[in-house]
């Protein structure tokens, strides 16, 4: 069942996370049992023990519960089970993730100034992230053909999946969208294209000196270095 999810298009990074939850928590407890003979009471006790005895965070406990719930729902669709004993077990309340941010325009301008000194590709990446609020994977998946400067818009229809190193034709929200290009971003694009040697529609927009698509871990490393040089608070790129 789990292997089939990967072949059916489950994002690899999410699949790997579920694989860890399955092997670390669910299989040691229930691996030798028939699923249709495990009761709601047993699952409920298992989830409670994860938090009280194993000190698992509520968010992690909820992900493990969701994985078990998905197994049963798929089994019901295949005619293997009559009911889902996990469905009635509620999720725990999760603490909201704290978002960080730069508190002034001066911080942003200092960051962009240092980003420009770093490299043309990273400066364009910084402009994309700040102006469009696009995710790292969405930015890395962009090719020149996705950018229409004449109509001032960018097509977001795919992501670069770091776990597999492949372009996947889907987005986080599973919806293709077009985003507008404002004046500052248009200026950044024009400057970038005037310097770049790789301008074919199928060439990656954000690439190294050899034309190879950049990776997220490279951008995160550069981001921290640029924050330090700009003397601004180090925040996540997603923030």
N, C-alpha and C positions, 0 to 999 in steps of 0.2 A: 504494500500500500504506500509506504513512504517513498520507495524508489520511483513508483509510478507518478507521484506528485511532481518529482523533478522533471521527468520526461514530459509531463503535461504542462510545463511552463512555470512552475513555482520558482520565484526568484532564488538564485543559488544561495545568496547570503542568508535569506530567510530560511531556506531549506536546511542549511548547515546549522543554524540556530535551533531549529526544531529537532534536528538529528541529535544535537547535544542534550536537549531536554528529554528526548525519548530514551536515550541510552543512560543518562545519569540518574533520572528520577523515576520514570514510568516503568521501564523494563525491569529494574531491580526489584520493584515492588510487585508488579503484576505480570511479569514476563512469562511465568509458567501457568498462568490462569487462562481459562476461556473467557473472552470478554463478555459474552452474554450471561455469564454466571456471577459477574462482579456486581455487587449491589450499590445503590446510591449511598448507603450508610458507609460502606467501605471506602468509596471514593471521597466522601466528605471527610472522613477521618484522615485519609491520606493527605488531602489538601491542608487540613488544619495542622497536621504534624509538620508539614513542610515549613510553615511559618513559626510554630512554637518550638519545635525541636531542631530543625535544620537551619533556622534563622533566615529562611528565604524571604526576600522582599515581596510585598503584596503584588507588585507588577510582574515579578517572575512567576509567582504562584498563579496569577491569572493567565499568563502565557502557557503554562503547563496545562491548566484546566482547558484552555481553548484548543490545545492540541488534542487532548483526549476527547473533547466534545466533537471535534472535526472527524476523528476516527469513527466514532459511533454514528454520526450523521451520514458519512459515506457508506458505512456498513448497512444502515437502514435502506439507503437507496439501492444497494446491491442485493437486498433481500436476505442479508445475513442475520440481522437483529430485528426484533419487534419494537424495541424502545431504546431510548438513550438515558441511562441513569445519571449522566453528568449534567444534562440540560437544566435540571431544576436546582443545581447548586449555584448560588449567586457568586458573582465576582466580588472581590474586595475593593474597597475604595483605595485609589492610588493617589499618592501625593503628586501635585502638579509639578512638572519640570520647570525649573527656574530659567527664564530666558535672560541673557545678558545683552548689553548693547553699549555703543559709544554714546556719550552724553552730549557731545557737541559737534557742530559742523567742522570745527577746527581739527578734531580727532580724525574725522573722515578724510579731510584734505591732506593731513600729514601722512595718513596711511597710503592714500593714492599717490602722493609724491614719492614715497619710498618704493611703492609697487612699480612705478614707472622706471625707477632706477634699476630694479631687479631684472626685469626682462619685459619685452613687448607682449609675450603671451600671458604672463602673470598679470600685467596691467589690464589687459583686455578681460581676463577672468575676473579681476576685482571689479571692473566697471559693470560687467554682466551681473555679478552677484548683488552688487549694491543697487543697481537700477531696476533689475527685473525680479529679484527675490527667487531666482532659480536655484535648484539644488545642484550640488557638485556633479552628480552623475548626469544631470540634464545638460549642464554646460560642457562637460567632457565629451558627450555624444554628438555635439553640434559639428556639422560639416559646413563648408562655405555655402553649399547649396541650400542650407536651411535659413540663410540670412538674405532677406530681400531689402536692400538699402533703398531702392527706388520707391518701394511701397512702405518703407519704414516699419518692417515687422519681421519677427523671427518665429519659425515654426518649432514648437517643442512637441516631439512625437516619440522620442526614444531616450534611453539612458545608457550610460556606460556602466556595466556591472563589474565592479572591482574584483569580486571573488572569482569570476571566470575570465575576466579580461576581454569580454565580448560586448558588442552593441546589442541591446535588446529593444525591440520595437514595442515598447510600452512605457508608461510613466507611472509615478506613484499613485496618482488618482485615476489611472487607466483611461485618461481622456487626452486626446490631442488638443493643443491649444496654440493660438497665435498671440504673441506679445508685442506691444508697440515699442519702437525705438525712439527715445527722446533725443534732444539735441546733443547732450553730452555724450551719450552712448554712440550716436552717429559719428561724432567727431573722433571717438576712440576707434571705431571700425575703420574709418577712412585712413587714419594714421597707421593702423596696423596693416591694412592691405597695401599701403604704399611701400612698406618695408618687407613684407612677406614674400618668399619665393614659392610658396605652396598655395595656389589660389584656385585650383580646379574644384568644381562643385563637390567632388567626392573626397577632397582633401580634408583632414580634420582641422577644425577652426583653431583649436588650442593644441599646439604641437611644439616639439623641441626643435633644435637646429637641424636635425636630420629629417624633420617632417613626421616624426612618430607622435601618436596621440599621447598627451600627458596623462599621468595617473593621479588619483586622489591623494595618495600618501605623499607624493612629491609636492602637491599644492599645499597640503597641510603643513609640511615642513617649512616651505617658503613663507607661508602665511605667518607662522610664529616668528620667523626671522624678521619679516617686514614689520610686524607689530613692535618688536624690540627696538628696531632702528628708528621707527616713528615715535617711540616712547608713548605708545597708547596701550590701554588695557588689552591683554590677550583674550579674545573671545572666540568661540567656535565660529567657523565659516558659516554654518547653518544659522547661527544667531545673527 
